[in-house]
Amino acid sequence: MSTELFHSRQSEFSIYFSYPWKSIQTGYIILTWIVLGFHVELVGPTIPTLAASIHSHYTEMGALTAVRSLGYLIANCLGIFLQHTVDNHSYPVLTCGFILPAIVMFSVPFVKSVILLYVLFFFQGVSLSLTDIAGTHLLLTIWGIDSAPPLGAMHTGYGIGALLAILLVRPFLIETGASVNHMSSEKFNIIGPYLIAGSLCTLIALGNLFFAFREAKNKRERLEFKQSDYGTLTSNGGQDEEVPSPYSPRTFGYGDYRYGLTLCIIFICYMFFVGGNDHTFGFFFFTYLKLDKLNLSNSAANWGNILFWIANIVCVRNRLRNTNNFVGRLLVCVLAIYFSTFTLSNIAWFGSLYVAVLWLLWIWSSDWIIAQLLILGTFTGLAMAPLVQLSLAFINERLKVTPVLIAYVYSGSALGALVFHQTTGYIMDHDPNYFPTLFFISTLAAILLYILSNGVYYFHRRKNLSNAQSSDTATATLLPENLDRETK
């Protein structure tokens, strides 16, 4: 029995190495996500320096990142109506998704106007949306039902890129406290990291352009083959098959309109809180550590941020084998081969709730020391790291994922990031204690929506099983053996 299980697991894992071209595409998508994490998260630890450069406060910097989220939201909404473009031209979309941030990264260090920074960050948000929608759609198209491990590897790349950005920018940060009024713009010296980020974005854009030309060539060859076999394509007697609208919840719900609509709404709300947390906590964590009341040096705050992102790569506690060690985020893609997404999601959400409660205890207790705060930040990274990729894999198992549904889900995430960034910027200026409180509330809301989605799914499955049993009973009366009994 154990030998059969070993061979079945081995064959499941070998799927990802049986198709060389698919593996190459997946590897490049992971590399794309590393650069994505690099250019997006580079902004977080440089917020105090950027604020000093343009003589702004954290409320304005929160508005700046909210504008980026607005660009992300608008591009996601446009993606709903341009789903055919995403479906047929994913690599050109990815190319645009890295040309824009290349321009942004090359420009930001030299900008002294808040308005111009708003424009640049808006287009960075647009690029983030283009990358998320096209990259996720590509990966789901390549691997289908086996996409959970590649999704985990893809988001691991984001964490690696974020960590590299923090390590790169560390020597360039100003050596002052978090109060913007005390920052000296004369020490604004982050040109190097931004130029490196812009160069990496340019290289990734060129790579995606290569894949775009190759895919276009393959499509032309397939089209020529289809045209040569036109008789086979028209063998249905000229009758057109009814194709459901890609925008209809009936498409997402495998033909069940109410099921598709209900889960679609729940998952959009669910991703509002998941995306809000994911985009906000790591982004403002360094700023939170640099608050005057914590009295942390630049070096200590950087180490706190580094520990958060290392923990973000080292992410899932292996309760499945009753051990106390943690399994790296890199191994989530492997764990997803052997264990269900549902099981891993339950573990991740349990850990997130546990950490959120610890943050509340931190706020109301004065006995904690700075070392404990850094450890708590590390555990927060551990808990939060797998949530996005597990959520996408979870949605993929509950609904039929199309470019339109991906755009819907990412729109919810973008709206959450927009609201949370603006709210957090205001909180940092007035009462930073509410920063962990916001994390607790959003985590609790996401868990409740996660439970609700499972309830809807199991009710739907039970109804389908009941209908199937009724259908089998009706069919049984027509079986030959039943007819023979009646004859006798």
TAWOCOR-V513251 format. One record per pair of residues at least 12 apart in sequence whose C-alpha atoms are under 6 Angstrom apart, sorted by the first residue. I is the first residue (numbers start at 1). J is the second residue. If there is no record, write none. Layout:
BEGIN
i: [I I]
j: [J J]
END
This chain:
BEGIN
i: [30 30 33 33 34 34 34 34 35 37 37 37 38 38 38 39 41 42 44 45 52 52 53 54 58 58 59 59 62 62 62 63 64 66 66 66 67 68 68 68 69 69 69 69 70 71 71 71 72 72 72 72 73 73 75 75 76 76 76 79 80 80 83 83 86 90 91 91 92 94 95 95 95 97 97 97 98 98 101 102 102 102 104 105 105 106 106 109 148 149 149 151 152 152 152 153 156 159 163 169 172 172 175 178 178 178 249 252 252 253 268 268 270 270 271 271 272 272 272 273 273 273 275 275 276 276 276 279 286 289 304 307 308 308 308 311 311 311 312 312 312 313 314 314 315 315 315 315 351 352 356 359]
j: [154 157 157 158 157 158 160 161 161 158 161 162 161 162 165 197 162 165 283 286 183 185 185 112 425 429 425 426 421 422 425 422 118 418 421 422 122 121 122 125 125 414 417 418 418 122 125 126 125 126 129 414 411 414 126 129 129 407 411 407 404 407 403 404 134 134 208 212 212 131 205 208 209 127 130 131 201 205 124 198 201 202 120 194 198 195 198 191 393 333 336 389 332 333 389 333 330 313 309 193 189 190 298 290 291 292 261 399 400 399 409 412 446 449 412 413 412 413 416 416 442 446 413 416 416 417 420 417 305 301 374 378 377 378 381 378 381 382 381 382 385 329 328 329 328 329 382 385 383 383 440 436]
END
